[in-house]
Amino acid sequence: NKWRIVFPDNGRQWKDWKQAPMFYSGNSIQTRKYTRFTFLPQNLFEQFHRLGNLYFFFLAVLNLFPQVEVFHREITMLPLIVVLLASMIKDAVEDYRKYQFDKTINFSKTRIYDK
C-alpha cells in the first residue's frame, strides 16, 4: 500500500473547499500522448517530420511514375513500411506503459496535508 502525499498551497480555506470541483476539472495525471482514435494519424504526422522517412516516401512516390522508375515499387516501399511499423509498435508499447503507470498513480491512496 503506497501512499501519494499532496501538499496544497493555493491559499484556499476549508470553507471554500466545496467549491473546488467547480473550478477544477479533475485531479488525474495523464502523461500518454495518444488515444485509440488519434494514434494512427498523430503517429504518422510525427513520423513524417523525420527527414529519413520523408526521403523514403519521396522515393516511393517517385517510383510510381514509369518514366523515372529505378527499382520495383514494392522494394522501394519496403524500407519505409518497415521503419514506420517498427516506430509505431515502439510508440504504442511505450504509450501503453505510460497509461498503466498513470492508472496506478491515479488510483493510489492519497494523504492531503494543509496548513
C-alpha positions in Angstrom: 0.0 0.0 0.0 1.8 3.0 -1.2 0.6 6.5 -0.4 0.8 9.6 -2.5 1.3 12.7 -0.4 -0.1 16.1 -1.7 0.8 19.4 -0.2 -1.7 22.0 -1.5 -0.6 25.6 -1.3 -3.2 27.6 -3.1 -4.4 29.8 -0.3 -7.9 28.3 -0.1 -9.6 27.9 3.2 -11.6 24.8 4.2 -14.9 26.7 3.7 -14.1 27.2 0.0 -13.2 23.5 -0.4 -16.7 22.6 -1.6 -16.4 25.0 -4.5 -13.2 23.4 -5.8 -14.9 20.9 -8.1 -16.5 23.9 -10.0 -13.0 25.4 -10.7 -11.0 22.3 -11.5 -11.9 19.6 -14.0 -10.1 16.8 -12.3 -7.1 15.6 -10.4 -5.8 12.8 -12.6 -2.4 12.6 -14.1 -2.1 11.9 -17.8 1.3 11.5 -19.5 0.4 9.5 -22.6 0.3 11.1 -26.0 -2.3 9.1 -27.9 -5.8 7.7 -27.6 -7.2 4.9 -29.6 -8.6 7.2 -32.2 -5.7 9.6 -32.5 -2.8 7.0 -32.6 -2.6 6.4 -36.3 -2.9 10.0 -37.7 -0.8 11.6 -34.9 1.9 9.0 -35.1 2.1 9.2 -38.9 2.3 13.0 -38.6 5.2 12.7 -36.2 6.9 10.1 -38.2 6.9 12.2 -41.4 8.6 15.0 -39.6 11.8 13.0 -39.7 13.9 13.6 -42.8 14.8 9.9 -43.4 11.1 9.0 -43.6 10.4 11.8 -45.9 13.3 10.7 -48.2 12.0 7.1 -48.4 8.4 8.4 -49.0 9.7 10.7 -51.8 11.5 7.7 -53.4 8.3 5.6 -53.2 6.2 8.3 -54.8 8.9 8.9 -57.5 8.8 5.2 -58.4 5.1 5.3 -59.1 5.9 7.1 -62.4 7.2 4.6 -65.0 9.5 7.2 -66.6 11.7 7.5 -63.5 11.2 4.1 -62.0 14.6 2.6 -60.9 13.5 -0.2 -58.6 10.4 -2.2 -58.3 7.6 -0.4 -56.4 7.5 -2.9 -53.7 11.2 -2.8 -53.0 11.2 1.0 -52.7 8.2 1.0 -50.3 9.6 -1.8 -48.1 12.1 0.2 -46.1 9.6 2.9 -45.4 6.9 0.4 -44.3 9.4 -1.5 -42.0 10.6 1.7 -40.3 7.1 3.1 -39.8 5.8 -0.2 -38.4 8.7 -0.6 -36.0 8.4 3.0 -34.8 4.6 2.6 -34.4 5.0 -0.6 -32.4 7.6 1.0 -30.2 5.4 4.1 -29.6 2.3 2.0 -28.9 4.1 -0.1 -26.3 5.7 3.0 -24.7 2.4 4.8 -24.6 0.6 1.8 -23.1 3.2 1.6 -20.3 2.6 5.3 -19.6 -1.1 4.6 -19.5 -0.7 1.8 -17.0 1.6 3.9 -14.8 -0.8 6.8 -14.9 -3.6 4.4 -13.8 -1.7 3.1 -10.8 -0.8 6.7 -9.8 -4.4 8.0 -10.2 -5.9 5.1 -8.2 -3.4 5.2 -5.3 -4.3 6.3 -1.8 -3.6 9.9 -1.1 -2.9 11.9 2.1 -3.5 15.6 1.9 -1.8 18.0 4.3 -3.0 21.5 4.7 -1.6 24.4 6.7 
